[in-house]
Amino acid sequence: MDIRLLYRNGQNRSGIQEYTYQIVSHLLKIAPQNHYQFFYNSWQKNQLPQEWSNFKNTYIQNFQIPN
């Protein structure tokens, strides 16, 4: 899943950012049997949101390639 837009504008999420965050948060809870790979492009390394880090079925990849 592409989560680039979650790392824009700091803590203030726009409508699409909030929607994406909520969809992923709920998917992790209702389908724990699935494995989720998140990716984004950024020069800085970012962490998954704290509550997502508690799930063992998640993996995050930063390609460090500019858009």
CORGIDA-V995347 format. One record per backbone hydrogen bond with DSSP energy under -0.5 kcal/mol. NH is the residue of the N-H (numbers start at 1). CO is the residue of the C=O. E is the energy in kcal/mol with one decimal. If there is no record, write none. Layout:
nh: [NH & NH]
co: [CO & CO]
e: [E & E]
//
This chain:
nh: [3 & 3 & 6 & 7 & 8 & 12 & 13 & 18 & 19 & 20 & 21 & 22 & 23 & 24 & 25 & 26 & 27 & 28 & 29 & 30 & 31 & 34 & 36 & 38 & 38 & 39 & 40 & 42 & 52 & 53 & 54 & 55 & 58 & 59 & 61 & 63 & 63]
co: [1 & 39 & 3 & 4 & 5 & 9 & 11 & 14 & 15 & 16 & 17 & 18 & 19 & 20 & 21 & 22 & 23 & 24 & 25 & 26 & 27 & 31 & 57 & 36 & 59 & 1 & 61 & 40 & 49 & 49 & 50 & 52 & 55 & 36 & 38 & 40 & 61]
e: [-0.7 & -2.7 & -1.4 & -1.8 & -1.1 & -1.3 & -0.9 & -2.6 & -2.4 & -2.5 & -2.5 & -2.6 & -2.6 & -2.4 & -2.4 & -2.4 & -2.4 & -2.4 & -1.1 & -2.6 & -2.1 & -1.6 & -3.5 & -0.6 & -3.5 & -2.5 & -1.7 & -0.5 & -1.5 & -1.5 & -0.6 & -1.6 & -0.8 & -1.9 & -2.6 & -2.1 & -0.6]
//
